[in-house]
């Protein structure tokens, strides 16, 4: 990281040093495409903070053509800025994909732009306020960060999980990656040779900003086809959207309209056997079966919850519920309340015409 003076400020209760960055950001048209690093250069915090969009690029032959892709540094910056607006991409990893496209589409919808999921001048104009401060910042690892407690590994067997005092993180790297909404691989890439288990180490991390504290979220829309959870206020305005795994072929998500019954942060978990004769109680922890938050619905045994594997959000089966990253689940848990309407959409179904039938619930429910 280049040397130079830094400014300090508070972010979500943590002391961070802001990396130097240009005060002005150029907002130009670009289409979201390849995330290859520009010219093979290593990814750095300074590169991300200084990255700007260009409407056109110059070819090796000297011709000026419309840009068809954005570099990886720019994509990391985009993911951080979308996260700050609570139009989450899930894990900030610097990789393109459906989660980025859907987050951009949500931002466009909220800002009354054409919701095509393409990054253009209007999209970046709406992110101008979020780009005033750097996307990546310096963070000094503390003694508490290193102390844990941590697990050597997380058991896969529910019986083994039930014997733990806490289903904790496996180390400072996993904890810091989740705290700053990042993929562990990206965190390591941005900090080559750094020891995450040593207090006093200064590392480059994403600055996702403060969690949304929007009062009056009146309804949630669960879109299994798009893999999104959308939060609306009383006027029908979209205030947040999160990537989610919704049900699975073996245990489909419910249908129709339901309500939030209760919310639990850092929940314990109760696994009920298929026969109903055995119950195993798993203690709280971010690596537990429902992660760091549980939003219980009026449909028995079904809810929205966190996950121990944020990077595998859409690759692991879900037993009839809705799974989000831990940080998105916690933010959402603070936005809803008892009685908040939750509508599950079927493929191709319009939000104003939800199905009325209800589906199955999962056997293992959070308590």
Secondary structure, 3 states (H helix, E strand, C coil): CCCCCCEEEEECCEEEEECCCCCCCCCCCCCCCCCCCHHHCCCCHHHHHHCCCCCEEECCCCCEEECCCCCHHHHHHHHHHHHHCCECCCCECCCCCHHHHHHHHHHHHHCCCCCCCCCCHHHHHHCCHHHCCCCEEEEECCHHHHHCCCCCCCCCCHHHHCCCCCCCCCCHHHHHHHHCCECHHHHHHHCCCCCCCCCCCEEEEECCCCCCCCCCEEEEEEECCCCEEEEEECCCCEEEEEECEECCCCCCCCCEEEEEEEEEECCCEEEECCCCCCEEEECCCCCCCCCCEEEEECCCCCEEECCCCHHHCCCCCCCCCEECCHHHHHHHHHHCCCCCEEEEECCCCCCCCCCCCCCCCCCCEEC
